[in-house]
Amino acid sequence: MPTRSTTNKAKRDLAEGKSSSTAAGEFVREEIHHVREGKHGAKNTKQAIAIGLSKARRAGVPVKPGRSASARTKKKAAQDEARAGKKTSPKRSRASKSARQKEPRSAASREALSRQAKSSAAKRKKARGRSSPRSATKRATTTRQKRATKKAA
């Protein structure tokens, strides 16, 4: 269960017009802190992030799964959104927490988070193509042309 302050921060972010991923970031941040302080563990950094996103969805933050997300992830996201505002049964909560307590705490280390951020950035870079200033200019030019043709039509 996320703390009240985390939920309030997320709600404030949404009220300020910030993106839902920014609001969800508060829950991910809290989850990383939980792993670091030894409340429970996580198999890897991705799992810690996934738990935070799941909590965000259950708290009512409209976080959509990524375009390349698996069918299983999309299904889980839909389940979480459907459960928004509802309490988790104590039995299930205890079971998942006891399972996570057996996991290592190294998933939230500086090294692990750095590794995750680097691999995620590399994936984005690869998906976008070359990220040189020249290719960025090309993309901007094509976008402007598309907008101009839409306005003219």
C-alpha positions as CSV (number, residue, x, y, z in Angstrom):
1,M,0.0,0.0,0.0
2,P,1.5,3.3,-1.0
3,T,1.9,6.0,1.6
4,R,-0.5,8.9,1.7
5,S,2.3,11.4,0.9
6,T,3.2,9.5,-2.3
7,T,-0.4,9.4,-3.4
8,N,-0.8,13.2,-2.6
9,K,2.4,14.0,-4.6
10,A,1.1,12.0,-7.6
11,K,-2.3,13.7,-7.4
12,R,-0.6,17.1,-7.2
13,D,1.6,16.3,-10.2
14,L,-1.6,15.4,-12.2
15,A,-3.4,18.5,-11.0
16,E,-0.4,20.6,-12.2
17,G,-0.8,19.2,-15.6
18,K,2.3,17.0,-15.5
19,S,2.3,13.7,-17.4
20,S,1.0,10.5,-15.9
21,S,4.5,9.0,-16.1
22,T,5.8,11.7,-13.8
23,A,3.0,11.0,-11.3
24,A,3.8,7.3,-11.5
25,G,7.4,8.1,-10.9
26,E,6.5,8.9,-7.3
27,F,5.3,5.4,-6.8
28,V,8.4,3.9,-8.4
29,R,10.6,6.1,-6.3
30,E,8.8,4.9,-3.1
31,E,9.2,1.3,-4.2
32,I,13.0,1.8,-4.7
33,H,13.2,3.2,-1.2
34,H,11.3,0.2,0.2
35,V,13.8,-2.2,-1.4
36,R,16.7,0.0,-0.2
37,E,15.5,0.2,3.4
38,G,15.0,-3.6,3.5
39,K,11.2,-3.7,3.6
40,H,11.3,-6.3,0.9
41,G,13.4,-7.2,-2.1
42,A,13.1,-7.6,-5.9
43,K,14.6,-10.0,-8.4
44,N,15.9,-7.1,-10.5
45,T,15.4,-3.4,-11.1
46,K,12.7,-4.0,-13.7
47,Q,10.6,-5.8,-11.2
48,A,10.9,-3.0,-8.6
49,I,9.8,-0.5,-11.4
50,A,6.9,-2.8,-12.4
51,I,5.7,-3.0,-8.8
52,G,5.8,0.8,-8.5
53,L,3.8,1.2,-11.8
54,S,1.3,-1.4,-10.6
55,K,0.8,0.6,-7.4
56,A,0.4,3.8,-9.4
57,R,-2.3,2.2,-11.6
58,R,-4.1,0.9,-8.5
59,A,-4.0,4.3,-7.0
60,G,-5.8,5.7,-10.1
61,V,-2.9,7.1,-12.1
62,P,-3.7,6.5,-15.8
63,V,-0.3,4.9,-16.9
64,K,-0.5,3.1,-20.2
65,P,1.8,0.2,-20.9
66,G,4.5,0.8,-23.5
67,R,4.0,0.2,-27.2
68,S,6.3,-2.8,-27.1
69,A,4.8,-4.3,-23.9
70,S,3.9,-8.0,-24.0
71,A,0.3,-9.2,-23.9
72,R,0.8,-10.3,-20.4
73,T,1.9,-6.8,-19.3
74,K,-1.0,-5.2,-21.1
75,K,-3.4,-7.6,-19.3
76,K,-1.8,-6.9,-15.9
77,A,-2.1,-3.1,-16.6
78,A,-5.8,-3.5,-17.4
79,Q,-6.3,-5.5,-14.2
80,D,-4.6,-2.9,-12.1
81,E,-6.7,-0.1,-13.7
82,A,-9.9,-2.1,-13.0
83,R,-8.8,-2.4,-9.3
84,A,-8.1,1.3,-8.9
85,G,-9.4,2.5,-5.6
86,K,-10.2,-1.0,-4.3
87,K,-8.3,-2.5,-1.4
88,T,-6.1,-5.6,-1.9
89,S,-7.2,-8.6,0.2
90,P,-4.9,-9.0,3.3
91,K,-4.2,-12.6,2.5
92,R,-2.9,-11.8,-1.0
93,S,-1.0,-8.8,0.3
94,R,0.8,-10.9,2.9
95,A,1.6,-13.6,0.4
96,S,3.2,-11.3,-2.2
97,K,5.1,-9.4,0.5
98,S,6.5,-12.6,2.0
99,A,7.5,-13.8,-1.5
100,R,9.3,-10.4,-2.1
101,Q,11.1,-10.6,1.3
102,K,13.0,-13.6,0.0
103,E,14.3,-11.6,-3.0
104,P,17.7,-9.8,-2.9
105,R,18.0,-6.1,-2.1
106,S,20.6,-5.4,-4.7
107,A,18.0,-4.5,-7.3
108,A,17.8,-1.0,-5.9
109,S,21.6,-0.3,-5.7
110,R,23.1,2.6,-7.6
111,E,24.8,0.2,-10.0
112,A,21.7,-1.7,-10.8
113,L,19.6,1.5,-11.3
114,S,22.4,2.9,-13.5
115,R,22.6,-0.3,-15.6
116,Q,18.8,-0.2,-16.0
117,A,18.8,3.4,-17.1
118,K,21.6,2.9,-19.6
119,S,20.0,-0.2,-21.2
120,S,16.6,1.6,-21.4
121,A,18.3,4.7,-23.0
122,A,20.1,2.4,-25.5
123,K,16.8,0.8,-26.4
124,R,15.2,4.2,-27.0
125,K,18.2,5.3,-29.0
126,K,18.1,2.2,-31.2
127,A,14.4,2.5,-31.8
128,R,14.7,6.1,-32.8
129,G,17.7,5.5,-35.1
130,R,20.7,7.7,-34.9
131,S,20.4,10.4,-32.4
132,S,22.8,12.8,-34.0
133,P,21.9,16.5,-34.4
134,R,21.6,15.9,-38.2
135,S,19.0,13.1,-37.8
136,A,17.1,15.2,-35.2
137,T,16.9,18.1,-37.7
138,K,15.7,15.7,-40.4
139,R,12.9,14.4,-38.1
140,A,11.9,18.0,-37.2
141,T,11.7,19.0,-40.9
142,T,9.5,16.0,-41.8
143,T,7.2,16.8,-38.8
144,R,6.9,20.4,-39.9
145,Q,6.1,19.3,-43.5
146,K,3.4,16.9,-42.2
147,R,1.8,19.6,-40.1
148,A,1.9,22.1,-43.0
149,T,0.1,19.6,-45.3
150,K,-2.5,18.8,-42.6
151,K,-3.3,22.5,-42.2
152,A,-3.5,23.0,-45.9
153,A,-5.9,20.1,-46.3
